Amino acid sequence: MQDHDERLLSPGYRRLFLGMSFLVWVFNFADRSILAVLAQPIKHSLALSDFQLGILQGVAFAFLYALLGLPIGRLVERSSRVKIMSAAILIWSLMTAACGLVGSFGQLLLCRMGVGMGEAGVQPVTSSLVGDHFPPERRASAMAVILLGTPVGTFVGATLGGAIAAHWGWRAAFFVLGVPGLLVGLLVLLILREPRRGLADKAPREPAPLPNFGAFLRVVARKPALMFVILGGALAGFGMTAISQFLAVYLARIYQLPVQQAGALYGTISAIALSCGLLIGSFGTDWLSRRGDRRWSAWGPAIALALAPLLYWVAFNAPSILWGSVMLCISGAMLLIYYGPTFAMIQNLLEPRMRATGAALFAILFTIFGSGLGPVAVGWMSDRFAGSVFAGGDYLAVCRGGKAALAAAKAIDDPCAVAATYGIKSALIGAVCVFFLASVCFLIASRTLRRDFYVAGEGKA
């Protein structure tokens, strides 16, 4: 048993674990981002509104994700996390491939719900395993390495999905990105090993009884820092997901780009922004926490989230595609500074057998506010703003489905194109204002952060 523990804490196995987890997150976000890139051709093919696109990218994904998040989190506390992760990957990969077979809005809605059901198992498992493989001062950095799969997956999903859709149609893109995930699910089951709970914290070898959910809620209630970190991260997720799911649509409409070019530019911007934000936020706050004050893990996100709306306002009003793309990279990097430290703080504030439940609670709120409400709100606002400037009658009736997108590609002064462009730009500018509220939450969390950190051997979290 001692040899097994030492092997799982060895540098070689830690690198293997980080590599496999990185690969999982690559496919996780490749399968998420592909719908954002294919939104315009799907809208034209199935005659959808922006509001319906928001439902597909928001509520459809978020519903089962949020519904199953806590039960899966509790299951992760008592069962094999490696097996749960493998099963989750297999489910979301199958459902992604199934999206290529749909013929209506309702069928695509069900498939996206299936994708959300599978992906609900990844975040709590990853957070819990990182907590057992790495000490507190290295967890944000470890999460940053894993979460780099986010920009890589987004880039792969966006560029590959856009290229495949341009040559063989949007249905083929779902097949190409869904099927390889099945192999990744099997590799996780064959390669990774299950560590004991609290291994990196040097917790007692004898397994403590699993705390019930009431005990978990009492811990959350007596740790204000934990509550505000989770709330701040969820609010930031509202704007982050809204931007992510509609950025390709925005680029296509504002700069009159075809799906392949819009997908490639979206993937490039997302990859640069996510990579820089994750690395700066995670390694930067870890470095500052070790050499200065541990509250930097909350101060850093608070500062970045306060600056992000201002930078996005500049980006959305840029006069050229080059300047706009540069500012979107800078804005996205500033926004993503919060992401890695948030995962690490949740782990560091909870005892080992509550970490998966804490990650699941964060995932649920993030999904409800972010994946659920964010894209839906932006889609609804986009239709309303577009309708307010459309002079040709009922905007949704006249410009429904792909008409606005086709008009944008043919003539910039077409009434449908003008209205659609104004709508998406105004909606995204409105959505980023939520980052100010998220910033305040992280600032409040910093006030009790040092007091609320978990210390092994205290008996209570």
Secondary structure, DSSP 4 states (H G I P E B T S, - for coil): -HHHHHHHTSHHHHHHHHHHHHHHHHHHHHHHHHHHHHHHHHHHHHT--HHHHHHHHTHHHHHHHHHHHHHHHHHHHHS-HHHHHHHHHHHHHHHHHHGGG--SHHHHHHHHHHHHHHHTTHHHHHHHHHHHHS-GGGHHHHHHHHHTHHHHHHHHHHHHHHHHHHHH-HHHHHHHHHTHHHHHHHHHHHH--PPPTTTTTT--SSPPPPPPHHHHHHHHHT-HHHHHHHHHHHHHHHHHHHHHHHHHHHHHHHTT--HHHHHHHHHHHHHHHHHHHHHHHHHHHHHHHHHS-TTHHHHHHHHHHHHHHHHHHHHHT-SSHHHHHHHHHHHHHHHHTTHHHHHHHHHHHS-GGGHHHHHHHHHHHHIIIIIIIHHHHHHHHHHHHHHHH--SS-HHHHHTTTHHHHHHHH-TT-HHHHHHHHHHHHHHHHHTTHHHHHHHHHHHHHTTHHHH---TTSS--
